[in-house]
Amino acid sequence: MKGYRYSGLRVRLEAVLDLRDVSAMVLPSGALTRDDLSLPRSIAYAARRRAVEAMLVPSASLVGDTLILFLDLRRAGSVVDVIRTLDPNLGGA
């Protein structure tokens, strides 16, 4: 985990694509958490083309959810504040 930073954020966004319920999208269970990244990349590409600021997706670990921010597409009324950070050093020196 060396080289990674975990951050707690406070966000207020205007355009978020919520993909946590894959059954609503007629996708098979696990379609967004498999090793094959072609479907998630296609969805992200389509979201960016529609100027979505973020996607809320199931975590690959299946524990909780992940917010993917497209900071370059952030709208004027949206806010992203870092409220805490953690720099784990789990891989040794």
Phi, psi and omega per residue, in radians:
M1 nan 0.045 3.133
K2 -1.088 2.388 -3.136
G3 1.621 -0.051 3.116
Y4 -1.797 2.595 3.053
R5 -2.211 2.305 3.055
Y6 -1.812 2.321 -3.095
S7 -2.255 2.442 2.975
G8 -1.630 2.266 -3.075
L9 -2.104 2.631 2.925
R10 -1.949 2.087 -3.076
V11 -2.214 2.559 2.976
R12 -2.405 1.902 -3.032
L13 -2.114 2.701 -3.115
E14 -1.685 -0.465 -3.060
A15 -2.395 1.724 -3.132
V16 -2.144 2.307 3.065
L17 -1.648 1.996 -3.100
D18 -1.647 1.928 -3.105
L19 -1.929 0.349 -3.083
R20 -1.227 -0.460 -3.138
D21 -1.829 1.509 -3.085
V22 -1.151 -0.384 3.128
S23 -1.145 -0.479 3.110
A24 -1.260 -0.290 -3.115
M25 -1.825 0.131 -3.123
V26 0.981 0.786 3.057
L27 -1.944 2.561 3.094
P28 -1.178 2.643 3.103
S29 -0.950 2.346 3.131
G30 1.455 0.044 -3.076
A31 -1.061 -0.516 -3.109
L32 -1.704 -0.044 -3.094
T33 -2.065 0.166 3.117
R34 -1.360 2.944 3.097
D35 -1.216 -0.451 3.111
D36 -1.303 2.013 -3.048
L37 -1.631 0.058 -3.066
S38 -1.103 -0.746 3.133
L39 -1.185 -0.894 3.101
P40 -1.002 -0.674 3.127
R41 -1.157 -0.685 3.108
S42 -1.119 -0.718 3.119
I43 -1.141 -0.760 3.118
A44 -1.093 -0.727 3.120
Y45 -1.063 -0.795 3.129
A46 -1.125 -0.685 3.121
A47 -1.108 -0.772 3.125
R48 -1.095 -0.685 3.127
R49 -1.106 -0.457 3.130
R50 -1.685 0.216 3.073
A51 1.051 0.623 3.030
V52 -1.287 2.383 -3.110
E53 -1.368 -0.479 -3.059
A54 -2.804 2.808 3.004
M55 -2.188 2.365 3.060
L56 -1.829 2.024 -2.992
V57 -2.266 2.779 3.038
P58 -1.144 2.473 3.090
S59 -1.152 2.499 3.102
A60 -1.063 -0.478 3.104
S61 -1.401 -0.121 -3.097
L62 1.169 0.272 3.060
V63 -1.952 1.856 3.139
G64 1.375 -2.826 -3.088
D65 -2.259 2.891 3.137
T66 -2.191 2.326 3.054
L67 -1.776 2.068 3.107
I68 -1.756 1.993 -3.106
L69 -1.675 2.373 2.981
F70 -1.850 1.449 -3.009
L71 -1.050 -0.526 3.129
D72 -1.237 -0.232 3.123
L73 -1.862 0.153 -3.116
R74 -1.082 2.338 -3.130
R75 -1.477 2.802 -3.048
A76 -1.018 -0.615 -3.102
G77 -1.513 0.002 -3.104
S78 -1.582 2.678 -3.103
V79 -2.297 2.364 3.012
V80 -2.317 1.941 3.133
D81 -2.061 2.326 3.027
V82 -1.444 2.146 -3.123
I83 -1.849 -0.326 3.043
R84 -2.879 2.732 3.090
T85 -2.388 2.716 3.085
L86 -2.424 2.205 3.088
D87 -1.925 1.521 -3.107
P88 -1.254 2.556 3.056
N89 -2.153 1.281 -3.050
L90 -1.564 -0.148 -3.092
G91 -1.767 0.195 -3.112
G92 1.563 -2.926 -3.045
A93 -1.163 nan nan
